[in-house]
């Protein structure tokens, strides 16, 4: 088989089903590579070697008995450390949750376990998923495997870096404003944010409840399809979960392109867009046209308000969601508080990092008496206008193609002193969350400095199938997804 860590998730799955590879050997291969390389990348916060090897042994026994649970049975995966895993420490990258072992399992990780997947460990992230560079983690910075002086993106930077470095076959990330797609673009892998409600949020630590969505990160569209097929679908434990049938995403990856109409919004090719990014993305759109797609210019006029709108909606919801971390029920508790107020203030001021405090303060302000209508209320109206822009655009096109990020991966420390510049890293991804749409990052080229660049594919609600169809055709016509960093 050669080195299993160079294989895509789909290839690992095929090798397991054809008995060319055992789950125990695959798991040991990834664990050995983690031990060898993760010291300089820091993608994992916790490696569960004992649990992974036990799960792999059980998977091999099932396959030997002819009782394989499906294509993910025995496949080693990583889990972003914002997804609750029963009895296994889950911190959301925050000091305030250090040592927290959840008493129950998130729906997404439960569905993966029930499909036989092997969990290698928990992956680093910006604290409470608040960030675009994985520099906000309370437990250290994650580095980009393509250039260790650069960020892998965020907040799912640990998931992206682990996949790109061959430290797992695939991973779960979460995406509130671009946190799957932007790091996928920066590390040369594939990642999809599904339609809001397509995947259960039950057991996923909340940042902004009307925006958060779990999704897969892996080398190829087919890899992501296998994971999404498993974690997607209605969940009665999540009140925002959609009762919609799951199409065959894997089959969509191998279906023909046809004459799909590809929308290109002029608002995404603006001043400040890196020349290498524009060249790669326009080249990818041209390739889609060669494959049979019909390119149509579309107008998304309210795009310019997306960042401001997002940072009102998201921070308001974060202010509400993070009120539960008070030092009383679980998590960090300040030692020897003088009274109840000192307990609250001390636990929160010491337990939360600077970026989380900044967003709580912003959100609390815009929800306060006298400001609610002027800020949060107005942001919700703008959010509707952004959604309506997409509805109108999709009357003319089937899929929209754009850049994922305005630049390739930036240097560690480059934007930490300027929060606004950091927030603008997600300028091309935020609108999709506000509108609740599915969006994917697909590798489409490299900068002159050898840094990966991603193409963003956006579809209407519950039309992930179209994205997988376009991505699958694009991958068969190119080899960007086959490139690996030299470590």
C-alpha positions as CSV (number, residue, x, y, z in Angstrom):
1,X,0.0,0.0,0.0
2,X,2.9,2.4,0.5
3,X,2.4,5.2,3.1
4,X,-1.2,5.3,4.1
5,X,-0.9,8.9,5.2
6,X,-0.5,10.0,1.5
7,X,-3.9,8.5,0.5
8,X,-7.2,10.3,0.3
9,X,-9.9,9.3,2.6
10,X,-11.8,7.5,-0.2
11,X,-8.6,5.6,-1.1
12,X,-8.2,4.5,2.5
13,X,-11.8,3.4,2.5
14,X,-11.4,1.4,-0.7
15,X,-8.2,-0.2,0.6
16,X,-10.0,-1.3,3.8
17,X,-13.0,-2.7,2.0
18,X,-10.7,-4.6,-0.4
19,X,-8.7,-5.9,2.5
20,X,-5.5,-4.4,1.2
21,X,-5.2,-2.5,4.5
22,X,-6.3,-3.1,8.0
23,X,-7.7,-0.3,10.2
24,X,-5.1,-1.2,12.8
25,X,-2.2,-0.6,10.3
26,X,-3.8,2.6,9.0
27,X,-4.4,4.0,12.5
28,X,-0.8,3.1,13.6
29,X,0.5,4.8,10.4
30,X,-1.3,8.1,11.3
31,X,-0.4,7.9,15.0
32,X,3.3,7.4,14.1
33,X,3.2,10.4,11.8
34,X,1.5,12.5,14.4
35,X,4.3,11.6,16.9
36,X,6.9,12.5,14.2
37,X,5.5,15.7,12.9
38,X,2.8,17.3,15.1
39,X,5.4,18.7,17.4
40,X,6.2,21.4,14.8
41,X,2.6,21.8,13.5
42,X,0.6,21.6,16.7
43,X,-2.7,20.5,15.1
44,X,-3.8,18.2,17.9
45,X,-4.7,19.3,21.4
46,X,-5.3,15.6,22.5
47,X,-4.3,12.3,20.9
48,X,-6.3,9.3,22.0
49,X,-3.9,6.6,21.0
50,X,-5.5,3.9,23.2
51,X,-9.0,4.7,22.1
52,X,-8.1,4.9,18.5
53,X,-6.2,1.5,18.4
54,X,-9.1,-0.2,20.3
55,X,-11.7,1.2,17.8
56,X,-9.4,0.1,14.9
57,X,-9.2,-3.5,16.3
58,X,-13.0,-3.6,16.7
59,X,-13.4,-2.4,13.1
60,X,-11.0,-5.1,11.7
61,X,-13.0,-7.8,13.6
62,X,-16.2,-6.5,12.0
63,X,-14.7,-6.6,8.5
64,X,-13.3,-10.1,9.1
65,X,-16.8,-11.2,10.1
66,X,-18.3,-9.6,7.0
67,X,-20.2,-7.0,9.1
68,X,-18.6,-3.7,7.9
69,X,-20.7,-0.7,8.9
70,X,-20.1,1.3,5.7
71,X,-17.3,3.2,3.9
72,X,-16.1,5.0,7.0
73,X,-15.7,1.8,9.0
74,X,-12.1,1.8,10.3
75,X,-11.1,5.2,8.7
76,X,-9.0,7.4,11.1
77,X,-10.4,10.9,11.6
78,X,-9.7,14.0,13.6
79,X,-12.4,16.0,15.4
80,X,-12.3,19.8,16.0
81,X,-12.2,20.4,19.7
82,X,-15.5,22.2,19.8
83,X,-17.5,19.0,19.2
84,X,-18.4,17.2,22.4
85,X,-16.9,13.7,22.8
86,X,-18.3,11.7,25.7
87,X,-15.7,11.3,28.4
88,X,-12.9,12.8,26.3
89,X,-11.7,16.3,27.2
90,X,-13.3,19.1,25.1
91,X,-12.0,22.6,25.5
92,X,-13.1,24.7,22.5
93,X,-9.5,26.0,22.7
94,X,-10.3,27.9,25.9
95,X,-8.8,27.9,29.3
96,X,-12.3,28.2,30.8
97,X,-13.1,24.7,29.6
98,X,-9.7,23.1,30.5
99,X,-10.3,19.6,31.9
100,X,-14.0,19.5,30.9
101,X,-15.1,15.9,30.0
102,X,-18.6,16.0,28.4
103,X,-21.2,13.7,29.9
104,X,-22.7,13.2,26.4
105,X,-21.8,12.9,22.8
106,X,-22.5,15.4,19.9
107,X,-24.8,14.0,17.2
108,X,-22.1,14.4,14.5
109,X,-19.5,12.4,16.4
110,X,-22.0,9.9,17.5
111,X,-23.0,9.3,13.9
112,X,-19.3,8.9,12.9
113,X,-18.8,6.4,15.7
114,X,-21.8,4.4,14.7
115,X,-20.4,4.3,11.2
116,X,-17.2,2.7,12.6
117,X,-14.9,5.7,12.2
118,X,-11.7,5.8,14.3
119,X,-11.1,9.0,16.3
120,X,-7.4,9.9,16.5
121,X,-7.9,12.9,18.8
122,X,-9.1,16.5,19.2
123,X,-7.9,19.3,16.9
124,X,-6.8,22.8,17.8
125,X,-8.9,25.9,17.0
126,X,-9.3,29.6,17.7
127,X,-10.9,29.9,21.1
128,X,-14.7,29.2,20.8
129,X,-14.1,29.3,17.0
130,X,-13.5,33.0,17.2
131,X,-10.7,33.8,14.8
132,X,-9.3,33.4,11.3
133,X,-5.8,32.1,12.0
134,X,-5.8,29.6,15.0
135,X,-3.7,32.1,16.9
136,X,-6.4,32.7,19.5
137,X,-6.2,29.2,21.0
138,X,-5.4,29.1,24.7
139,X,-3.2,26.1,24.0
140,X,-0.8,27.4,21.4
141,X,-0.6,28.3,17.7
142,X,-1.1,25.9,14.8
143,X,1.2,26.3,11.8
144,X,0.6,25.8,8.1
145,X,2.2,22.6,6.8
146,X,3.1,24.4,3.5
147,X,5.0,27.1,5.4
148,X,5.6,26.8,9.1
149,X,5.9,30.6,9.4
150,X,2.3,31.1,8.2
151,X,-1.2,30.5,9.6
152,X,-3.3,27.6,8.4
153,X,-6.3,29.9,8.7
154,X,-9.0,29.6,11.2
155,X,-10.9,28.8,13.2
156,X,-10.7,25.2,12.0
157,X,-6.9,25.6,11.5
158,X,-6.1,22.4,13.5
159,X,-8.4,20.3,11.3
160,X,-7.0,21.8,8.1
161,X,-3.4,21.5,9.1
162,X,-3.9,17.9,10.3
163,X,-5.4,16.8,6.9
164,X,-2.8,18.7,4.9
165,X,0.1,17.2,6.9
166,X,-1.3,13.7,6.6
167,X,-2.1,13.4,10.3
168,X,-5.6,12.1,9.7
169,X,-7.6,10.9,6.7
170,X,-10.3,13.6,7.2
171,X,-11.6,15.9,9.9
172,X,-14.6,17.7,11.2
173,X,-14.6,21.5,11.3
174,X,-17.2,24.1,12.0
175,X,-17.9,27.2,10.0
176,X,-19.6,30.3,11.4
177,X,-18.1,32.9,9.0
178,X,-15.7,30.9,6.8
179,X,-14.0,28.7,9.4
180,X,-14.0,25.6,7.2
181,X,-13.5,27.1,3.8
182,X,-10.8,29.7,4.6
183,X,-8.4,27.2,6.3
184,X,-9.2,24.6,3.6
185,X,-8.1,27.2,1.0
186,X,-4.9,28.1,2.9
187,X,-3.8,24.5,3.3
188,X,-4.8,23.2,-0.2
189,X,-7.5,20.8,0.9
190,X,-11.3,20.5,0.3
191,X,-13.9,21.6,2.9
192,X,-17.6,22.2,2.7
193,X,-20.0,24.2,4.9
194,X,-23.4,22.6,4.4
195,X,-26.7,24.4,4.3
196,X,-27.6,25.7,7.7
197,X,-29.7,22.9,9.3
198,X,-28.4,20.1,7.0
199,X,-26.1,18.9,9.9
200,X,-27.1,18.8,13.5
201,X,-25.5,21.3,15.9
202,X,-26.5,19.2,19.0
203,X,-23.4,18.8,21.2
204,X,-21.4,21.4,19.3
205,X,-20.3,24.2,21.6
206,X,-22.1,27.3,20.4
207,X,-20.5,30.5,19.1
208,X,-23.3,32.1,17.0
209,X,-26.2,29.8,16.9
210,X,-27.9,31.1,13.7
211,X,-24.6,30.8,11.8
212,X,-22.7,27.8,13.1
213,X,-22.5,24.7,10.9
214,X,-20.5,21.5,11.1
215,X,-18.8,20.2,8.0
216,X,-16.1,17.9,6.7
217,X,-12.5,18.7,5.7
218,X,-10.4,16.3,3.6
219,X,-8.3,16.0,0.4
220,X,-11.1,15.6,-2.2
221,X,-14.7,16.3,-2.8
222,X,-15.4,12.6,-2.7
223,X,-13.8,12.4,0.7
224,X,-16.0,15.2,2.0
225,X,-19.1,13.6,0.4
226,X,-18.4,10.4,2.4
227,X,-18.3,12.3,5.7
228,X,-21.3,14.6,4.9
229,X,-23.4,11.5,3.9
230,X,-22.7,10.2,7.4
231,X,-23.2,13.2,9.6
232,X,-26.0,14.9,7.7
233,X,-29.7,14.4,8.1
234,X,-32.5,15.4,10.5
235,X,-31.9,15.3,14.2
236,X,-34.8,15.9,16.7
237,X,-32.3,17.0,19.3
238,X,-31.6,20.2,17.2
239,X,-34.5,22.5,16.8
240,X,-32.9,24.1,13.7
241,X,-32.3,20.7,12.0
242,X,-34.0,20.4,8.6
243,X,-36.2,17.4,7.7
244,X,-34.8,17.0,4.2
245,X,-33.7,13.8,2.4
246,X,-29.9,13.4,1.9
247,X,-29.0,13.0,-1.8
248,X,-26.1,10.6,-2.8
249,X,-23.3,13.1,-2.5
250,X,-20.6,10.6,-3.5
251,X,-22.5,9.8,-6.7
252,X,-22.8,13.5,-7.5
253,X,-19.0,13.7,-7.5
254,X,-18.7,11.4,-10.4
255,X,-21.7,12.7,-12.4
256,X,-21.2,14.7,-15.6
257,X,-20.9,18.5,-15.5
258,X,-23.6,19.2,-18.1
259,X,-24.4,22.7,-19.0
260,X,-24.6,24.2,-15.5
261,X,-24.7,27.9,-15.3
262,X,-21.7,29.3,-13.3
263,X,-22.3,32.7,-11.7
264,X,-19.4,35.1,-11.2
265,X,-20.2,38.1,-8.9
266,X,-18.3,41.3,-9.7
267,X,-18.3,42.2,-6.0
268,X,-15.8,39.4,-5.3
269,X,-13.1,40.6,-7.7
270,X,-12.3,43.9,-6.0
271,X,-9.3,46.1,-5.0
272,X,-7.2,44.3,-2.4
273,X,-7.6,40.9,-4.0
274,X,-4.2,39.3,-4.3
275,X,-3.0,39.0,-8.0
276,X,-2.1,35.3,-7.5
277,X,-5.5,34.6,-6.0
278,X,-7.4,36.3,-8.9
279,X,-5.3,34.5,-11.5
280,X,-5.9,31.1,-10.0
281,X,-9.6,31.6,-9.4
282,X,-10.2,33.1,-12.9
283,X,-8.2,30.1,-14.3
284,X,-10.5,27.7,-12.4
285,X,-13.6,29.4,-13.7
286,X,-12.2,29.2,-17.3
287,X,-11.6,25.5,-16.7
288,X,-15.3,25.1,-15.6
289,X,-16.3,26.8,-18.8
290,X,-14.2,24.3,-20.8
291,X,-15.9,21.5,-19.0
292,X,-19.3,22.7,-20.3
293,X,-20.3,25.3,-17.7
294,X,-21.9,28.5,-18.9
295,X,-20.3,31.5,-17.2
296,X,-22.7,34.3,-16.3
297,X,-22.0,37.6,-14.4
298,X,-24.2,38.0,-11.4
299,X,-24.8,40.9,-9.0
300,X,-24.7,40.6,-5.2
301,X,-25.0,44.4,-4.3
302,X,-25.2,44.1,-0.5
303,X,-21.9,42.2,-0.2
304,X,-20.1,45.3,1.0
305,X,-22.2,45.3,4.2
306,X,-21.6,41.6,5.0
307,X,-18.6,42.0,7.4
308,X,-20.3,44.7,9.5
309,X,-23.6,42.8,9.5
310,X,-21.8,39.6,10.6
311,X,-19.9,41.1,13.4
312,X,-23.1,42.5,14.9
313,X,-25.1,39.2,14.6
314,X,-22.3,36.9,15.6
315,X,-21.1,38.9,18.6
316,X,-24.6,39.4,19.9
317,X,-25.2,35.7,19.8
318,X,-21.8,35.0,21.3
319,X,-22.6,37.3,24.2
320,X,-25.7,35.3,24.9
321,X,-24.2,31.9,24.3
322,X,-21.1,32.5,26.4
323,X,-23.0,33.7,29.4
324,X,-23.2,30.1,30.6
325,X,-19.5,30.1,31.5
326,X,-19.8,31.6,34.9
327,X,-17.5,29.5,37.1
328,X,-20.4,27.9,38.9
329,X,-21.5,24.7,37.0
330,X,-18.4,23.6,35.1
331,X,-15.2,24.9,33.7
332,X,-12.6,27.3,35.1
333,X,-13.4,28.8,38.5
334,X,-11.3,31.6,40.0
335,X,-9.8,30.5,43.3
336,X,-11.0,32.0,46.6
337,X,-13.6,34.6,45.3
338,X,-14.8,37.2,47.8
339,X,-18.4,37.0,46.7
340,X,-20.7,35.9,43.9
341,X,-19.8,38.9,41.7
342,X,-16.1,38.3,42.2
343,X,-16.6,34.7,41.2
344,X,-18.4,35.7,38.0
345,X,-16.0,38.5,37.0
346,X,-12.8,36.6,38.1
347,X,-13.7,33.4,36.4
348,X,-14.7,35.0,33.1
349,X,-11.8,37.6,33.0
350,X,-9.2,34.9,33.7
351,X,-10.9,32.1,31.7
352,X,-11.6,33.9,28.4
353,X,-8.9,35.1,26.0
354,X,-8.7,38.6,24.6
355,X,-10.5,38.0,21.3
356,X,-13.4,36.2,23.1
357,X,-13.7,39.1,25.5
358,X,-13.7,41.6,22.6
359,X,-16.6,39.8,20.9
360,X,-18.6,39.4,24.1
361,X,-18.2,43.2,24.8
362,X,-19.2,44.1,21.2
363,X,-22.2,41.8,21.4
364,X,-23.4,42.9,24.8
365,X,-23.2,46.5,23.7
366,X,-25.3,46.0,20.5
367,X,-27.9,44.1,22.5
368,X,-28.1,46.7,25.3
369,X,-31.2,49.0,25.9
370,X,-31.3,51.8,23.4
371,X,-28.9,50.2,20.9
372,X,-30.7,46.9,20.1
373,X,-32.8,48.4,17.2
374,X,-30.0,50.6,15.9
375,X,-27.4,47.7,15.7
376,X,-28.7,44.1,16.1
377,X,-32.1,44.9,14.6
378,X,-30.7,46.7,11.6
379,X,-28.1,43.9,11.1
380,X,-30.9,41.4,10.8
381,X,-32.6,43.5,8.1
382,X,-29.3,43.7,6.2
383,X,-28.9,40.0,6.6
384,X,-32.2,39.5,4.8
385,X,-31.1,41.8,2.0
386,X,-27.9,39.7,1.5
387,X,-30.0,36.5,1.4
388,X,-32.3,38.0,-1.1
389,X,-29.3,38.9,-3.3
390,X,-28.4,35.2,-3.5
391,X,-32.1,34.2,-4.2
392,X,-32.2,36.6,-7.2
393,X,-28.8,35.4,-8.4
394,X,-29.8,31.8,-8.3
395,X,-32.7,32.6,-10.6
396,X,-30.1,33.1,-13.3
397,X,-27.4,30.5,-12.3
398,X,-27.0,27.1,-10.8
399,X,-23.7,27.6,-8.9
400,X,-21.7,30.7,-8.0
401,X,-17.9,30.6,-8.1
402,X,-15.7,33.1,-6.2
403,X,-12.3,33.3,-4.3
404,X,-12.4,31.9,-0.8
405,X,-10.0,34.5,0.7
406,X,-8.5,37.7,-0.6
407,X,-4.9,36.5,-0.1
408,X,-3.0,33.2,0.4
409,X,-2.1,32.2,4.0
410,X,-0.6,35.2,5.8
411,X,2.3,35.1,8.2
412,X,1.8,34.3,11.9
413,X,1.6,37.5,13.9
414,X,0.9,39.6,10.8
415,X,-2.7,40.6,11.7
416,X,-2.9,39.9,15.4
417,X,-2.4,43.5,16.3
418,X,-5.2,44.7,13.9
419,X,-8.5,42.9,14.5
420,X,-10.2,44.7,11.6
421,X,-7.6,43.4,9.1
422,X,-8.1,39.9,10.6
423,X,-11.9,40.2,10.3
424,X,-11.5,41.1,6.6
425,X,-9.8,37.7,6.0
426,X,-13.3,36.3,5.8
427,X,-14.8,39.0,3.5
428,X,-15.7,36.4,0.8
429,X,-17.1,33.7,3.1
430,X,-19.2,35.6,5.6
431,X,-22.2,36.3,3.2
432,X,-22.8,32.5,2.7
433,X,-23.2,32.0,6.5
434,X,-25.6,35.0,6.8
435,X,-27.7,33.5,3.9
436,X,-27.5,29.9,5.3
437,X,-26.2,28.6,2.0
438,X,-23.8,25.7,1.3
439,X,-20.3,26.6,0.2
440,X,-17.1,24.6,-0.6
441,X,-13.4,25.4,-1.0
442,X,-11.7,23.4,-3.7
443,X,-7.9,23.6,-4.4
444,X,-7.3,25.6,-7.6
445,X,-3.7,26.7,-7.7
446,X,-0.7,28.1,-5.9
447,X,0.8,31.5,-5.4
448,X,4.3,32.4,-6.6
449,X,5.5,31.6,-3.1
450,X,4.1,28.1,-3.3
451,X,1.0,28.7,-1.1
452,X,-2.3,27.0,-1.8
453,X,-5.3,28.9,-3.2
454,X,-9.0,27.8,-3.1
455,X,-12.0,28.2,-5.4
456,X,-15.3,28.8,-3.5
457,X,-18.4,27.1,-5.0
458,X,-21.8,28.3,-3.6
459,X,-25.2,26.7,-4.3
460,X,-28.8,27.4,-3.3
461,X,-30.2,25.9,0.0
462,X,-30.0,22.1,0.2
463,X,-28.2,21.9,-3.2
464,X,-24.9,20.5,-2.0
465,X,-25.3,18.0,-4.8
466,X,-24.5,20.7,-7.4
467,X,-21.4,21.7,-5.6
468,X,-20.1,18.1,-5.4
469,X,-20.9,17.7,-9.1
470,X,-18.9,20.8,-10.1
471,X,-16.1,20.0,-7.7
472,X,-15.8,16.4,-8.9
473,X,-15.6,17.4,-12.5
474,X,-13.0,20.1,-11.7
475,X,-10.8,17.6,-9.7
476,X,-10.9,15.1,-12.6
477,X,-9.6,17.8,-15.0
478,X,-6.9,19.1,-12.7
479,X,-4.4,17.8,-10.1
480,X,-4.3,20.6,-7.5
481,X,-6.0,18.3,-4.9
482,X,-3.2,15.8,-5.4
483,X,-0.4,18.1,-4.2
484,X,1.1,17.5,-0.8
485,X,3.4,19.7,1.4
486,X,7.0,18.5,1.9
487,X,7.5,18.0,5.6
